[in-house]
Amino acid sequence: MLLVALVAGSVAAHHQARALRARTPAEPSPGPLALRVFALGSDSTAASFAWMRAVLAFAHDPEAPAVGSWVHTAVALDDEWTAPLAYGALMLAAQGDVDAHEALLRQGLHAHPDDPWFPAALGMSRLLHSEDPEDAARWLRFAATLPGGDPIWAVAAERLQETP
């Protein structure tokens, strides 16, 4: 009887391992509240988990719809953490979701008002995705004024203003 139990357990473990390997990280996030509960109230732990799921989903399938769900959950749990805001915005841009991409950049700008990367990225997004050189120039000029802002952004803004 012990032998039957061991064989049955081994077969079950084998099938469970196959199921886990075949499982993709494409399921959407259950949301910030559920992850907060699962992480026993630790928002940083829950945000880390959500961010890891976003990265895995993107790595597995760069077009996976679940990416946005996990990125937004990570940001909702910890908007002070720049990685989900910055890299998540880039992931969403790569997926073609420009509105969500720019919304994350604006959220990053709000959460990190002294970080020049967010307005510079928003300026480039406005230029590349919306073909709005005036708005792009405004964001690039602003980024150049922030501590650590690259003066080349102000030059780029000037050139955009000169373009007919």
Order of alpha helices (4+ residues) and beta strands (2+ residues): alpha-alpha-alpha-alpha-alpha-alpha-alpha-alpha-alpha
